[in-house]
C-alpha cells in the first residue's frame, strides 16, 4: 500500500507554530524572571516598566526591515538567523537588575532579532498556504504565541523559585537552539507544491510571496500602502491588540502579586488560563472564518468584520471590568475572556493583510507590527507610570482604583479600533 505523503506546507505551518511558541516563552519568561530579580533588588515600578518596554524599541526598529529582507533573500534564512541571534543573547547575558546598561542593550538586541521573525513568517506562509487555508493556518501559527505564554506562566515561576531567575534565560536559549536545528533541517525556501489540492480535480496556486525570482524583485507600492484606508484599519487594530496583550503579559504578574496579594507559585495552573484561552479562541476563529468563506455563508470582507467586531467588543467590556474582580478566580476569568476574544478577533485583522496584499504580506505585516510594537513601548511604560502616579496619590497597589486606568485605556482602544475596522476594512486583493 502506498504511504500518503505529509504535505510540506503542513510541516511549515507546524514549525512556524513552534517558532511563535518559543518566542513568547522568552517574552513571558523575561517578565517573570526580571520581576522576581527586580523586586528582590528594590527596583521601583516606573524603572521596571522602562526595562520591560526596552525590548519593544528594538522590536519596532526591525519590523519593516524584516519584511523587506524576507522579501529579498527568503523568509527561511531570516528566521534562522534571527533565532540564533536572540538565543545567543539569552545564553550569554547575566540577569542583574543593577546592571541597567547591559540589560537595556541585551533587550534591545533580542527585540531587534525577534522583530524580523513575524514578517518573515508571514512571507513564508504567503508563499506556501493557499487562500482557502489561510485563516486557520495563520490562526494556528499565531496561537503558538499564546500556548507559549501559557506554558511560560505555568512552568517558569517554579523554575525561578528553585533554580533562580538566570535559569530562565538558559532554558529559553536551549529552546531557541532546538527550534533552529529543526528549522534548518526540515524547512524549505521554495514552493514544494506549486499546485495545492482543494478537492479532487481542483487545484489552486499558492502566492509567490517569498524570495523574489528576479534580481531586483517587484517594486513595492509604498505610497499606495501608506495612503490605503484598509491598510490603516489593519494597522490600528494591530496597535490595539498588542497594547492590550503586552500590558497584560508584562503586568499581570504584578497585578496578581501586588494588586490581588496572590503568589504566582501558589496559583498553580490557573495563571496560565488567559493564554490557554487565547490559544483555543485563536484556532476557533480561524476554523470559523475558513468555514464561512469556503461554504460561502459570508464574503471574505463580512467574515473578517464579523469576527473582528465580536472579538474586540467583548474584550473591551472584559478589560474595563477586570479591576472589579478581587478574587483569583474572578481575575483569571475576566482576563481569560479579554485575551480569548482578542485572539478571536485575529481571524479578522491579522489575516486581512494576506487578503489585500498577498504578494507583500511580509511587508504589510512589518508595517502593522511596527504599530503593534509601538503599542508595547507606550503601553508597558505608561502602565508603570500610571502605577507610580497612583502611589504618589497615596493609593496602595492592592486597591482597585490603582489599576482602573491601566485597564480602561486598552478597553477604550478596543471599542475605537473595532469601529475603524468595521468601516474601512475590505477582504479583496487591492495590491497586485
Secondary structure as the mmCIF struct_conf table of DSSP 4:
data_model
#
loop_
_struct_conf.conf_type_id
_struct_conf.id
_struct_conf.beg_label_comp_id
_struct_conf.beg_label_asym_id
_struct_conf.beg_label_seq_id
_struct_conf.end_label_comp_id
_struct_conf.end_label_asym_id
_struct_conf.end_label_seq_id
HELX_LH_PP_P HELX_LH_PP_P1 UNK A 2 UNK A 7
HELX_RH_AL_P HELX_RH_AL_P1 UNK A 8 UNK A 41
TURN_TY1_P TURN_TY1_P1 UNK A 42 UNK A 42
HELX_RH_AL_P HELX_RH_AL_P2 UNK A 45 UNK A 61
TURN_TY1_P TURN_TY1_P2 UNK A 62 UNK A 62
HELX_RH_AL_P HELX_RH_AL_P3 UNK A 63 UNK A 73
HELX_RH_AL_P HELX_RH_AL_P4 UNK A 75 UNK A 92
TURN_TY1_P TURN_TY1_P3 UNK A 97 UNK A 98
HELX_RH_AL_P HELX_RH_AL_P5 UNK A 100 UNK A 128
HELX_RH_3T_P HELX_RH_3T_P1 UNK A 131 UNK A 133
HELX_RH_AL_P HELX_RH_AL_P6 UNK A 134 UNK A 163
TURN_TY1_P TURN_TY1_P4 UNK A 165 UNK A 165
HELX_RH_AL_P HELX_RH_AL_P7 UNK A 166 UNK A 186
BEND BEND1 UNK A 189 UNK A 190
BEND BEND2 UNK A 192 UNK A 192
BEND BEND3 UNK A 194 UNK A 194
STRN STRN1 UNK A 195 UNK A 199
TURN_TY1_P TURN_TY1_P5 UNK A 200 UNK A 201
STRN STRN2 UNK A 202 UNK A 205
HELX_LH_PP_P HELX_LH_PP_P2 UNK A 206 UNK A 207
BEND BEND4 UNK A 210 UNK A 211
BEND BEND5 UNK A 213 UNK A 216
HELX_LH_PP_P HELX_LH_PP_P3 UNK A 218 UNK A 220
HELX_RH_AL_P HELX_RH_AL_P8 UNK A 222 UNK A 226
TURN_TY1_P TURN_TY1_P6 UNK A 227 UNK A 227
HELX_RH_AL_P HELX_RH_AL_P9 UNK A 229 UNK A 254
HELX_RH_PI_P HELX_RH_PI_P1 UNK A 255 UNK A 259
BEND BEND6 UNK A 260 UNK A 260
HELX_RH_AL_P HELX_RH_AL_P10 UNK A 264 UNK A 267
HELX_RH_3T_P HELX_RH_3T_P2 UNK A 268 UNK A 272
HELX_RH_AL_P HELX_RH_AL_P11 UNK A 273 UNK A 294
TURN_TY1_P TURN_TY1_P7 UNK A 295 UNK A 296
BEND BEND7 UNK A 297 UNK A 298
HELX_RH_AL_P HELX_RH_AL_P12 UNK A 300 UNK A 321
HELX_RH_3T_P HELX_RH_3T_P3 UNK A 322 UNK A 324
BEND BEND8 UNK A 327 UNK A 327
HELX_RH_AL_P HELX_RH_AL_P13 UNK A 328 UNK A 345
TURN_TY1_P TURN_TY1_P8 UNK A 346 UNK A 348
HELX_RH_AL_P HELX_RH_AL_P14 UNK A 349 UNK A 356
HELX_RH_3T_P HELX_RH_3T_P4 UNK A 358 UNK A 360
HELX_RH_AL_P HELX_RH_AL_P15 UNK A 361 UNK A 392
TURN_TY1_P TURN_TY1_P9 UNK A 393 UNK A 394
TURN_TY1_P TURN_TY1_P10 UNK A 397 UNK A 398
BEND BEND9 UNK A 399 UNK A 399
HELX_RH_AL_P HELX_RH_AL_P16 UNK A 400 UNK A 424
BEND BEND10 UNK A 428 UNK A 428
#
